[in-house]
């Protein structure tokens, strides 16, 4: 896919039952990422940076370089922390993955600044800093559902696609797609147009139909194609 790659989970999705999809043959959920993202994230997992099970005492006194050195323990490799980490997780020390980890700041002498934090929390705060949008940045969200089915021996394919672009670094497509549905739902609830009570997920027509209808007024609309 050129500059893009798709990370997909097959069949083990937790929401299969919630949507009444128990009897379908195959279910995929895929996420489009920039090429190289998945390999770099896998490296973070292998290093231990996504572990949220233990706090690092006095982590605020450490640098990111110190943390990487601690993850190495008594390693058999030689050279810099960066080179030994590459050897530990079996990647090219001059390759794209190590370059991404270096850009992230994991080998820098900057202090972590968070006390008694887990590796996952340290990584989260670092990503919040490095991945922050600039004021003129624009995001884009693409969601596509593809249904392949057969009726009376004839195969069909239905594709439903949503595309939304953000306006700038604060008025983003992601913020609108997350905030608008909830805001519309709360308004409808306060106006007494939704009677459902209790803790629910929005799979009921009473909930999603009026919400989707009003979302169209804000440019949130799927385009359908039948083949």
ROZA-36162 format. One record per residue (C-alpha): residue number from 1; x, y, z. Coordinates in steps of 0.001 Angstrom, whole numbers, plus 524288, in hexadecimal, padded with zeros to 5 digits. Layout:
N
@i:NUM&u:X&v:Y&w:Z $
...
This chain:
227
@i:1&u:80000&v:80000&w:80000 $
@i:2&u:80B73&v:80934&w:7FDCE $
@i:3&u:80D02&v:811F2&w:809AE $
@i:4&u:80217&v:80B02&w:810F4 $
@i:5&u:7FFE1&v:7FDBE&w:81727 $
@i:6&u:7F419&v:7F740&w:81D61 $
@i:7&u:7F44E&v:7F0DE&w:82ABA $
@i:8&u:7E8E6&v:7E753&w:82BC3 $
@i:9&u:7E2DC&v:7DEB1&w:83634 $
@i:10&u:7DB13&v:7D304&w:831A9 $
@i:11&u:7CF8D&v:7CC4B&w:8383F $
@i:12&u:7D31F&v:7CF37&w:8467E $
@i:13&u:7CC1C&v:7DC48&w:8479E $
@i:14&u:7C509&v:7DE6A&w:85470 $
@i:15&u:7B998&v:7E58A&w:84E46 $
@i:16&u:7B5AF&v:7DA4F&w:84536 $
@i:17&u:7AA8F&v:7D669&w:84E6B $
@i:18&u:7A64B&v:7E468&w:85112 $
@i:19&u:7A353&v:7E684&w:842B0 $
@i:20&u:79D13&v:7D920&w:840C9 $
@i:21&u:7A7DF&v:7D472&w:837C0 $
@i:22&u:7AA2E&v:7C722&w:83DF3 $
@i:23&u:7A6B8&v:7BF6B&w:831B8 $
@i:24&u:7AEAB&v:7C694&w:82779 $
@i:25&u:7BA17&v:7BF0D&w:821B9 $
@i:26&u:7C4C0&v:7C954&w:8229F $
@i:27&u:7C626&v:7D63A&w:829C6 $
@i:28&u:7D1B2&v:7DF62&w:827FF $
@i:29&u:7D4A1&v:7EC2C&w:82EC2 $
@i:30&u:7DFCE&v:7F39D&w:82881 $
@i:31&u:7E6B9&v:80060&w:82B92 $
@i:32&u:7EE50&v:807F6&w:8214E $
@i:33&u:7FB86&v:80C91&w:8262A $
@i:34&u:80745&v:81314&w:82010 $
@i:35&u:81095&v:808BC&w:81B2D $
@i:36&u:81A03&v:804F4&w:82604 $
@i:37&u:810DE&v:808AD&w:83132 $
@i:38&u:80D6B&v:7FAAD&w:834D3 $
@i:39&u:81BAA&v:7F642&w:834E8 $
@i:40&u:81F7E&v:801B0&w:83D8F $
@i:41&u:81423&v:7FF47&w:846D6 $
@i:42&u:817C8&v:7F0E7&w:84793 $
@i:43&u:82576&v:7F530&w:84BA0 $
@i:44&u:81FB0&v:7FD64&w:856AD $
@i:45&u:817FC&v:7F18F&w:85B43 $
@i:46&u:823F8&v:7E8BF&w:85AE8 $
@i:47&u:82C14&v:7F2AE&w:86268 $
@i:48&u:8218B&v:7F34B&w:86CEE $
@i:49&u:81D05&v:80155&w:86B02 $
@i:50&u:80E97&v:7FD81&w:86A57 $
@i:51&u:80ECE&v:7F68D&w:87778 $
@i:52&u:80564&v:7FCC6&w:88135 $
@i:53&u:806DF&v:7F2BB&w:88C18 $
@i:54&u:811C5&v:7F8AE&w:8943E $
@i:55&u:81653&v:8064D&w:89851 $
@i:56&u:82473&v:80A62&w:896DE $
@i:57&u:82893&v:81027&w:8A3DE $
@i:58&u:82DE3&v:81E04&w:8A298 $
@i:59&u:82C17&v:81DA8&w:893E6 $
@i:60&u:82C66&v:82C87&w:89407 $
@i:61&u:83ACF&v:82BDC&w:89784 $
@i:62&u:83DEA&v:823DD&w:88B67 $
@i:63&u:8405B&v:827E7&w:87D6C $
@i:64&u:83A71&v:82065&w:87210 $
@i:65&u:8482E&v:81BAD&w:86F41 $
@i:66&u:8491D&v:8165F&w:87D2E $
@i:67&u:83C2C&v:80F61&w:87B71 $
@i:68&u:8407C&v:808C8&w:86EEC $
@i:69&u:84D1C&v:804CC&w:87587 $
@i:70&u:84549&v:7FEEB&w:880BC $
@i:71&u:83D04&v:7F70D&w:87741 $
@i:72&u:84967&v:7F178&w:87185 $
@i:73&u:84DC5&v:7EC0A&w:87EA9 $
@i:74&u:85A42&v:7E445&w:87D4A $
@i:75&u:85A48&v:7E319&w:86E96 $
@i:76&u:86466&v:7DB8C&w:866F2 $
@i:77&u:865A8&v:7E5CB&w:85C5D $
@i:78&u:86F90&v:7F0A6&w:85BCB $
@i:79&u:86EEC&v:7FED1&w:857B1 $
@i:80&u:8654A&v:809A7&w:85A95 $
@i:81&u:8581D&v:807B3&w:86100 $
@i:82&u:851EC&v:809A6&w:853AF $
@i:83&u:85A80&v:7FF32&w:84D70 $
@i:84&u:85868&v:7F58A&w:8588E $
@i:85&u:849BB&v:7F79D&w:85823 $
@i:86&u:849D6&v:7F4D4&w:84997 $
@i:87&u:85158&v:7E84B&w:84C41 $
@i:88&u:84811&v:7E46F&w:8573A $
@i:89&u:83BBE&v:7E549&w:84EEE $
@i:90&u:842C2&v:7E0DE&w:84291 $
@i:91&u:84142&v:7ECBF&w:839D7 $
@i:92&u:84A94&v:7F46F&w:8313F $
@i:93&u:851A1&v:7FE93&w:839C5 $
@i:94&u:85192&v:807E4&w:82E29 $
@i:95&u:8440B&v:8042F&w:82944 $
@i:96&u:836FF&v:80B22&w:828FD $
@i:97&u:831D6&v:8054A&w:835A2 $
@i:98&u:83D22&v:80A00&w:83DFA $
@i:99&u:83C47&v:81735&w:8373A $
@i:100&u:82E08&v:81856&w:83B5A $
@i:101&u:83152&v:814BD&w:8496C $
@i:102&u:83C42&v:81EC0&w:84944 $
@i:103&u:83319&v:82947&w:843C9 $
@i:104&u:82995&v:82608&w:84E9F $
@i:105&u:83431&v:82988&w:85858 $
@i:106&u:8365C&v:81C6B&w:85EE8 $
@i:107&u:84526&v:81DCF&w:85E69 $
@i:108&u:845C5&v:82C0F&w:86272 $
@i:109&u:84B90&v:83140&w:86F19 $
@i:110&u:83EF2&v:83871&w:87278 $
@i:111&u:838DB&v:83596&w:87FA5 $
@i:112&u:82BFE&v:82E37&w:87FC7 $
@i:113&u:82596&v:837DF&w:88967 $
@i:114&u:81B0F&v:82E4C&w:88E09 $
@i:115&u:81CD6&v:82832&w:89B6D $
@i:116&u:81A8B&v:819A8&w:89DAE $
@i:117&u:814D5&v:817C4&w:89017 $
@i:118&u:812D8&v:80B0C&w:888E5 $
@i:119&u:819C7&v:80947&w:87BE0 $
@i:120&u:80C9A&v:80A96&w:87503 $
@i:121&u:809E4&v:817AD&w:87BA0 $
@i:122&u:81773&v:81C8C&w:8782A $
@i:123&u:8152E&v:818AB&w:86A03 $
@i:124&u:8078E&v:81EC5&w:869E8 $
@i:125&u:80C9D&v:82BF2&w:86E93 $
@i:126&u:817CF&v:82B9F&w:864EA $
@i:127&u:80E6D&v:828BA&w:859B2 $
@i:128&u:80534&v:8338D&w:85DF9 $
@i:129&u:81087&v:83CF3&w:85CA0 $
@i:130&u:81668&v:837C7&w:85007 $
@i:131&u:809A3&v:83520&w:848F2 $
@i:132&u:802F3&v:841EA&w:84C7A $
@i:133&u:7FCFD&v:848F4&w:840D9 $
@i:134&u:8024E&v:8563A&w:83D1A $
@i:135&u:7F869&v:86167&w:83BCC $
@i:136&u:7F835&v:86033&w:82CF9 $
@i:137&u:7F7F9&v:85152&w:82C60 $
@i:138&u:7EBED&v:84A98&w:826EA $
@i:139&u:7E7ED&v:83CB6&w:829FA $
@i:140&u:7DF64&v:833AA&w:821EF $
@i:141&u:7D706&v:82839&w:82641 $
@i:142&u:7D2F7&v:81D88&w:81CBA $
@i:143&u:7C99F&v:812C1&w:820E7 $
@i:144&u:7C53F&v:80838&w:81794 $
@i:145&u:7BC6A&v:7FC81&w:8196F $
@i:146&u:7BC9E&v:7F1FA&w:80EFF $
@i:147&u:7B24E&v:7E74A&w:80EFD $
@i:148&u:7B38B&v:7DBA4&w:805F6 $
@i:149&u:7A7DA&v:7D294&w:805EB $
@i:150&u:7A076&v:7C8E0&w:7FD90 $
@i:151&u:791E7&v:7C801&w:7FABD $
@i:152&u:78C5F&v:7BCA7&w:7F2C1 $
@i:153&u:799D3&v:7B969&w:7ED8C $
@i:154&u:79C9B&v:7C757&w:7E915 $
@i:155&u:7A7E5&v:7CE8F&w:7EF79 $
@i:156&u:7A665&v:7DCAB&w:7F3C3 $
@i:157&u:7AF6B&v:7E715&w:7F948 $
@i:158&u:7AAFB&v:7F325&w:800BE $
@i:159&u:7B4D2&v:7FDB9&w:8043E $
@i:160&u:7B1B9&v:808CB&w:80D9E $
@i:161&u:7BBF2&v:8138C&w:80EF6 $
@i:162&u:7BD6A&v:81F73&w:817BE $
@i:163&u:7C7EB&v:829AC&w:81566 $
@i:164&u:7C9C3&v:835D5&w:81DBD $
@i:165&u:7D4B3&v:83FDA&w:81DDC $
@i:166&u:7D835&v:848AA&w:82935 $
@i:167&u:7D8F1&v:85763&w:827F2 $
@i:168&u:7E522&v:859CA&w:8302E $
@i:169&u:7ECB7&v:854AC&w:83BDC $
@i:170&u:7E195&v:856C1&w:84583 $
@i:171&u:7D544&v:85512&w:83D4B $
@i:172&u:7D8C1&v:84757&w:83918 $
@i:173&u:7D10F&v:83CD9&w:83226 $
@i:174&u:7D3BD&v:833AC&w:83D6D $
@i:175&u:7CE65&v:83D20&w:8479D $
@i:176&u:7C20D&v:83F3A&w:83FB8 $
@i:177&u:7BFB1&v:830CE&w:83D35 $
@i:178&u:7C1A0&v:82DB0&w:84B93 $
@i:179&u:7BA94&v:83962&w:8517A $
@i:180&u:7AF1B&v:83BB9&w:8484D $
@i:181&u:7A84B&v:82E74&w:849D2 $
@i:182&u:7A8F7&v:82F52&w:8589D $
@i:183&u:7A488&v:83D82&w:858C5 $
@i:184&u:798FD&v:83A9E&w:84FD5 $
@i:185&u:7952F&v:82ED7&w:857FD $
@i:186&u:79559&v:836AF&w:864A3 $
@i:187&u:78CF9&v:8414C&w:85E61 $
@i:188&u:78302&v:8374F&w:859A5 $
@i:189&u:782D9&v:83104&w:866FB $
@i:190&u:78041&v:83E0B&w:86DC3 $
@i:191&u:7755C&v:8410F&w:8640B $
@i:192&u:76EE3&v:83427&w:86757 $
@i:193&u:77095&v:82EC4&w:85995 $
@i:194&u:777F4&v:822DE&w:85E80 $
@i:195&u:77175&v:81AA3&w:868FA $
@i:196&u:77B8C&v:80FE1&w:86A74 $
@i:197&u:78131&v:80F26&w:8782E $
@i:198&u:78C9E&v:80852&w:87E9C $
@i:199&u:79A54&v:805F3&w:879A3 $
@i:200&u:7996F&v:802AF&w:86B3A $
@i:201&u:7A18D&v:80273&w:85EEB $
@i:202&u:79C00&v:809F1&w:8533D $
@i:203&u:7977B&v:7FE45&w:84B2E $
@i:204&u:788EC&v:8013E&w:84C88 $
@i:205&u:781B3&v:80811&w:84150 $
@i:206&u:77B55&v:81140&w:84B34 $
@i:207&u:788DA&v:81686&w:84E39 $
@i:208&u:790D7&v:815F7&w:841C8 $
@i:209&u:78681&v:819D4&w:837C7 $
@i:210&u:783AB&v:82799&w:83CF1 $
@i:211&u:791FA&v:829B7&w:8404F $
@i:212&u:7966D&v:825D2&w:8329B $
@i:213&u:78BCA&v:82E4D&w:82CA3 $
@i:214&u:7906D&v:83A6C&w:833D2 $
@i:215&u:79EB5&v:83742&w:83143 $
@i:216&u:79C17&v:83920&w:822C0 $
@i:217&u:7998E&v:84783&w:8259C $
@i:218&u:7A7A2&v:8484F&w:82A59 $
@i:219&u:7AD57&v:841A6&w:81E5F $
@i:220&u:7AE49&v:8343D&w:82493 $
@i:221&u:7A88D&v:82B5E&w:81A41 $
@i:222&u:7ABD3&v:81E31&w:8144D $
@i:223&u:7AC31&v:81C0A&w:805A3 $
@i:224&u:7A6E6&v:80EB8&w:8018D $
@i:225&u:7AAB2&v:806C6&w:7F5A0 $
@i:226&u:7A411&v:7FA12&w:7F1B9 $
@i:227&u:7AAF9&v:7F0A5&w:7E87D $
